[in-house]
Amino acid sequence: MKIYIVQFRQSGEDYEARAFRDKSSAIAFASAFLGDFVWNREEFHSLSELEAHCADKDLAYINITIDII
């Protein structure tokens, strides 16, 4: 079974992790998490744009990996 692991943290904190059964749920979670750190979520067209912005501003970070169990 393939699972998607989202590691997430805000600046200055330790990483936490959540596991998801499908990629779309993992991306939705990551997007919602990072979206909480920006003023206007709609100005970002993709998760990668949002991720880059949050990392550049040292606001929050995510990492999505795939594991097989």
SEROMAR-950375 format. One record per atom (N, C-alpha, C, O): residue in one letter; atom name; x, y, z; residue number from 1. Coordinates in nm, 2 decimals. Layout:
BEGIN
ATOM   rest   atom        X        Y        Z    nr
ATOM      a     CA        X        Y        Z   NUM
...
END
This chain:
BEGIN
ATOM   rest   atom        X        Y        Z    nr
ATOM      m      N     0.08    -0.12     0.00     1
ATOM      m     CA     0.00     0.00     0.00     1
ATOM      m      C     0.09     0.12     0.00     1
ATOM      m      O     0.18     0.13     0.08     1
ATOM      k      N     0.06     0.22    -0.09     2
ATOM      k     CA     0.13     0.34    -0.10     2
ATOM      k      C     0.07     0.45    -0.01     2
ATOM      k      O    -0.05     0.46    -0.01     2
ATOM      i      N     0.15     0.52     0.07     3
ATOM      i     CA     0.10     0.63     0.16     3
ATOM      i      C     0.18     0.75     0.13     3
ATOM      i      O     0.30     0.75     0.09     3
ATOM      y      N     0.12     0.87     0.15     4
ATOM      y     CA     0.19     0.99     0.13     4
ATOM      y      C     0.20     1.06     0.27     4
ATOM      y      O     0.11     1.07     0.34     4
ATOM      i      N     0.33     1.09     0.30     5
ATOM      i     CA     0.36     1.15     0.43     5
ATOM      i      C     0.39     1.30     0.41     5
ATOM      i      O     0.47     1.34     0.33     5
ATOM      v      N     0.32     1.38     0.48     6
ATOM      v     CA     0.34     1.53     0.48     6
ATOM      v      C     0.41     1.57     0.61     6
ATOM      v      O     0.35     1.55     0.72     6
ATOM      q      N     0.53     1.62     0.60     7
ATOM      q     CA     0.60     1.67     0.71     7
ATOM      q      C     0.57     1.82     0.70     7
ATOM      q      O     0.59     1.88     0.60     7
ATOM      f      N     0.54     1.89     0.81     8
ATOM      f     CA     0.51     2.03     0.81     8
ATOM      f      C     0.55     2.09     0.94     8
ATOM      f      O     0.55     2.03     1.05     8
ATOM      r      N     0.59     2.22     0.93     9
ATOM      r     CA     0.62     2.30     1.04     9
ATOM      r      C     0.62     2.45     1.01     9
ATOM      r      O     0.64     2.49     0.90     9
ATOM      q      N     0.59     2.53     1.12    10
ATOM      q     CA     0.61     2.67     1.10    10
ATOM      q      C     0.75     2.71     1.15    10
ATOM      q      O     0.81     2.63     1.22    10
ATOM      s      N     0.79     2.82     1.11    11
ATOM      s     CA     0.93     2.87     1.14    11
ATOM      s      C     0.95     2.86     1.29    11
ATOM      s      O     0.87     2.90     1.37    11
ATOM      g      N     1.07     2.80     1.33    12
ATOM      g     CA     1.11     2.79     1.47    12
ATOM      g      C     1.05     2.67     1.54    12
ATOM      g      O     1.08     2.65     1.66    12
ATOM      e      N     0.97     2.59     1.48    13
ATOM      e     CA     0.91     2.47     1.54    13
ATOM      e      C     0.97     2.35     1.49    13
ATOM      e      O     1.03     2.35     1.38    13
ATOM      d      N     0.94     2.23     1.55    14
ATOM      d     CA     0.98     2.10     1.50    14
ATOM      d      C     0.88     2.05     1.40    14
ATOM      d      O     0.76     2.09     1.40    14
ATOM      y      N     0.92     1.97     1.31    15
ATOM      y     CA     0.83     1.91     1.22    15
ATOM      y      C     0.73     1.81     1.28    15
ATOM      y      O     0.76     1.74     1.38    15
ATOM      e      N     0.61     1.81     1.23    16
ATOM      e     CA     0.51     1.72     1.26    16
ATOM      e      C     0.48     1.64     1.13    16
ATOM      e      O     0.53     1.69     1.03    16
ATOM      a      N     0.41     1.53     1.14    17
ATOM      a     CA     0.39     1.45     1.02    17
ATOM      a      C     0.25     1.40     1.02    17
ATOM      a      O     0.19     1.36     1.13    17
ATOM      r      N     0.19     1.38     0.90    18
ATOM      r     CA     0.06     1.32     0.88    18
ATOM      r      C     0.07     1.23     0.76    18
ATOM      r      O     0.14     1.26     0.67    18
ATOM      a      N     0.00     1.12     0.77    19
ATOM      a     CA     0.00     1.02     0.66    19
ATOM      a      C    -0.14     1.02     0.59    19
ATOM      a      O    -0.24     1.03     0.65    19
ATOM      f      N    -0.13     1.01     0.46    20
ATOM      f     CA    -0.26     1.01     0.38    20
ATOM      f      C    -0.25     0.89     0.28    20
ATOM      f      O    -0.15     0.85     0.23    20
ATOM      r      N    -0.37     0.84     0.25    21
ATOM      r     CA    -0.38     0.73     0.15    21
ATOM      r      C    -0.37     0.77     0.01    21
ATOM      r      O    -0.34     0.69    -0.08    21
ATOM      d      N    -0.40     0.90    -0.02    22
ATOM      d     CA    -0.40     0.94    -0.16    22
ATOM      d      C    -0.33     1.08    -0.17    22
ATOM      d      O    -0.32     1.16    -0.08    22
ATOM      k      N    -0.27     1.10    -0.29    23
ATOM      k     CA    -0.19     1.22    -0.32    23
ATOM      k      C    -0.27     1.35    -0.30    23
ATOM      k      O    -0.23     1.45    -0.25    23
ATOM      s      N    -0.40     1.35    -0.35    24
ATOM      s     CA    -0.48     1.47    -0.35    24
ATOM      s      C    -0.51     1.51    -0.21    24
ATOM      s      O    -0.52     1.63    -0.18    24
ATOM      s      N    -0.53     1.42    -0.12    25
ATOM      s     CA    -0.55     1.46     0.02    25
ATOM      s      C    -0.43     1.51     0.09    25
ATOM      s      O    -0.43     1.61     0.16    25
ATOM      a      N    -0.31     1.46     0.05    26
ATOM      a     CA    -0.19     1.51     0.10    26
ATOM      a      C    -0.16     1.65     0.05    26
ATOM      a      O    -0.12     1.74     0.13    26
ATOM      i      N    -0.19     1.68    -0.07    27
ATOM      i     CA    -0.17     1.81    -0.13    27
ATOM      i      C    -0.27     1.91    -0.07    27
ATOM      i      O    -0.23     2.02    -0.05    27
ATOM      a      N    -0.39     1.87    -0.06    28
ATOM      a     CA    -0.49     1.95     0.00    28
ATOM      a      C    -0.45     2.00     0.15    28
ATOM      a      O    -0.47     2.11     0.18    28
ATOM      f      N    -0.40     1.90     0.22    29
ATOM      f     CA    -0.36     1.93     0.36    29
ATOM      f      C    -0.24     2.03     0.36    29
ATOM      f      O    -0.25     2.13     0.43    29
ATOM      a      N    -0.14     2.00     0.28    30
ATOM      a     CA    -0.02     2.09     0.27    30
ATOM      a      C    -0.06     2.23     0.22    30
ATOM      a      O    -0.01     2.33     0.28    30
ATOM      s      N    -0.15     2.23     0.13    31
ATOM      s     CA    -0.19     2.36     0.07    31
ATOM      s      C    -0.27     2.44     0.18    31
ATOM      s      O    -0.25     2.56     0.20    31
ATOM      a      N    -0.36     2.38     0.25    32
ATOM      a     CA    -0.43     2.44     0.36    32
ATOM      a      C    -0.34     2.49     0.47    32
ATOM      a      O    -0.36     2.60     0.52    32
ATOM      f      N    -0.24     2.41     0.51    33
ATOM      f     CA    -0.15     2.44     0.61    33
ATOM      f      C    -0.07     2.57     0.57    33
ATOM      f      O    -0.06     2.66     0.65    33
ATOM      l      N    -0.01     2.57     0.46    34
ATOM      l     CA     0.07     2.68     0.41    34
ATOM      l      C    -0.02     2.80     0.39    34
ATOM      l      O     0.02     2.92     0.41    34
ATOM      g      N    -0.14     2.78     0.34    35
ATOM      g     CA    -0.24     2.89     0.32    35
ATOM      g      C    -0.27     2.97     0.44    35
ATOM      g      O    -0.30     3.09     0.43    35
ATOM      d      N    -0.25     2.91     0.56    36
ATOM      d     CA    -0.28     2.98     0.68    36
ATOM      d      C    -0.17     3.09     0.71    36
ATOM      d      O    -0.19     3.17     0.80    36
ATOM      f      N    -0.06     3.09     0.64    37
ATOM      f     CA     0.05     3.18     0.67    37
ATOM      f      C     0.06     3.29     0.57    37
ATOM      f      O     0.15     3.37     0.57    37
ATOM      v      N    -0.03     3.30     0.47    38
ATOM      v     CA    -0.03     3.41     0.38    38
ATOM      v      C    -0.16     3.49     0.39    38
ATOM      v      O    -0.27     3.44     0.43    38
ATOM      w      N    -0.15     3.61     0.34    39
ATOM      w     CA    -0.27     3.70     0.35    39
ATOM      w      C    -0.38     3.66     0.25    39
ATOM      w      O    -0.49     3.66     0.28    39
ATOM      n      N    -0.34     3.64     0.12    40
ATOM      n     CA    -0.43     3.61     0.02    40
ATOM      n      C    -0.39     3.48    -0.05    40
ATOM      n      O    -0.31     3.48    -0.14    40
ATOM      r      N    -0.45     3.37    -0.01    41
ATOM      r     CA    -0.41     3.24    -0.07    41
ATOM      r      C    -0.44     3.23    -0.22    41
ATOM      r      O    -0.37     3.16    -0.29    41
ATOM      e      N    -0.54     3.30    -0.27    42
ATOM      e     CA    -0.58     3.29    -0.41    42
ATOM      e      C    -0.47     3.35    -0.51    42
ATOM      e      O    -0.48     3.32    -0.63    42
ATOM      e      N    -0.37     3.43    -0.45    43
ATOM      e     CA    -0.27     3.48    -0.54    43
ATOM      e      C    -0.17     3.38    -0.59    43
ATOM      e      O    -0.08     3.41    -0.67    43
ATOM      f      N    -0.17     3.26    -0.52    44
ATOM      f     CA    -0.08     3.15    -0.56    44
ATOM      f      C    -0.15     3.05    -0.64    44
ATOM      f      O    -0.26     3.00    -0.60    44
ATOM      h      N    -0.09     3.01    -0.76    45
ATOM      h     CA    -0.16     2.93    -0.85    45
ATOM      h      C    -0.12     2.78    -0.83    45
ATOM      h      O    -0.19     2.69    -0.89    45
ATOM      s      N    -0.03     2.75    -0.75    46
ATOM      s     CA     0.01     2.61    -0.72    46
ATOM      s      C     0.07     2.59    -0.59    46
ATOM      s      O     0.11     2.69    -0.52    46
ATOM      l      N     0.07     2.47    -0.54    47
ATOM      l     CA     0.13     2.44    -0.41    47
ATOM      l      C     0.28     2.48    -0.41    47
ATOM      l      O     0.33     2.52    -0.31    47
ATOM      s      N     0.35     2.45    -0.52    48
ATOM      s     CA     0.49     2.49    -0.53    48
ATOM      s      C     0.52     2.64    -0.52    48
ATOM      s      O     0.62     2.68    -0.45    48
ATOM      e      N     0.43     2.72    -0.57    49
ATOM      e     CA     0.44     2.87    -0.56    49
ATOM      e      C     0.42     2.90    -0.41    49
ATOM      e      O     0.50     2.99    -0.36    49
ATOM      l      N     0.32     2.85    -0.35    50
ATOM      l     CA     0.29     2.88    -0.21    50
ATOM      l      C     0.40     2.83    -0.12    50
ATOM      l      O     0.44     2.90    -0.03    50
ATOM      e      N     0.45     2.71    -0.15    51
ATOM      e     CA     0.57     2.66    -0.07    51
ATOM      e      C     0.69     2.74    -0.08    51
ATOM      e      O     0.76     2.77     0.02    51
ATOM      a      N     0.72     2.79    -0.20    52
ATOM      a     CA     0.84     2.87    -0.22    52
ATOM      a      C     0.82     3.01    -0.15    52
ATOM      a      O     0.92     3.06    -0.09    52
ATOM      h      N     0.71     3.07    -0.16    53
ATOM      h     CA     0.68     3.19    -0.09    53
ATOM      h      C     0.70     3.18     0.06    53
ATOM      h      O     0.77     3.26     0.12    53
ATOM      c      N     0.64     3.08     0.12    54
ATOM      c     CA     0.65     3.06     0.26    54
ATOM      c      C     0.79     3.03     0.31    54
ATOM      c      O     0.83     3.07     0.41    54
ATOM      a      N     0.87     2.95     0.23    55
ATOM      a     CA     1.01     2.92     0.26    55
ATOM      a      C     1.09     3.05     0.25    55
ATOM      a      O     1.18     3.08     0.33    55
ATOM      d      N     1.07     3.13     0.14    56
ATOM      d     CA     1.15     3.25     0.12    56
ATOM      d      C     1.13     3.35     0.23    56
ATOM      d      O     1.22     3.42     0.27    56
ATOM      k      N     1.01     3.36     0.28    57
ATOM      k     CA     0.97     3.45     0.39    57
ATOM      k      C     1.00     3.39     0.53    57
ATOM      k      O     0.97     3.45     0.63    57
ATOM      d      N     1.05     3.26     0.53    58
ATOM      d     CA     1.07     3.19     0.66    58
ATOM      d      C     0.95     3.18     0.75    58
ATOM      d      O     0.95     3.20     0.87    58
ATOM      l      N     0.83     3.15     0.68    59
ATOM      l     CA     0.71     3.13     0.75    59
ATOM      l      C     0.67     2.99     0.79    59
ATOM      l      O     0.64     2.96     0.91    59
ATOM      a      N     0.68     2.90     0.69    60
ATOM      a     CA     0.64     2.76     0.72    60
ATOM      a      C     0.70     2.68     0.61    60
ATOM      a      O     0.74     2.72     0.50    60
ATOM      y      N     0.71     2.55     0.64    61
ATOM      y     CA     0.78     2.45     0.55    61
ATOM      y      C     0.69     2.32     0.54    61
ATOM      y      O     0.63     2.28     0.64    61
ATOM      i      N     0.70     2.26     0.42    62
ATOM      i     CA     0.64     2.12     0.41    62
ATOM      i      C     0.73     2.04     0.33    62
ATOM      i      O     0.83     2.08     0.26    62
ATOM      n      N     0.71     1.91     0.34    63
ATOM      n     CA     0.79     1.81     0.27    63
ATOM      n      C     0.69     1.69     0.25    63
ATOM      n      O     0.64     1.63     0.34    63
ATOM      i      N     0.67     1.65     0.12    64
ATOM      i     CA     0.58     1.54     0.09    64
ATOM      i      C     0.66     1.43     0.04    64
ATOM      i      O     0.73     1.44    -0.06    64
ATOM      t      N     0.65     1.31     0.10    65
ATOM      t     CA     0.72     1.19     0.05    65
ATOM      t      C     0.62     1.08     0.04    65
ATOM      t      O     0.51     1.08     0.09    65
ATOM      i      N     0.66     0.97    -0.04    66
ATOM      i     CA     0.58     0.86    -0.06    66
ATOM      i      C     0.65     0.74     0.01    66
ATOM      i      O     0.77     0.72     0.00    66
ATOM      d      N     0.57     0.65     0.07    67
ATOM      d     CA     0.63     0.54     0.14    67
ATOM      d      C     0.54     0.42     0.10    67
ATOM      d      O     0.42     0.44     0.08    67
ATOM      i      N     0.59     0.30     0.10    68
ATOM      i     CA     0.51     0.18     0.07    68
ATOM      i      C     0.52     0.09     0.20    68
ATOM      i      O     0.62     0.06     0.25    68
ATOM      i      N     0.40     0.06     0.25    69
ATOM      i     CA     0.39    -0.02     0.37    69
ATOM      i      C     0.32    -0.15     0.34    69
ATOM      i      O     0.30    -0.24     0.42    69
END
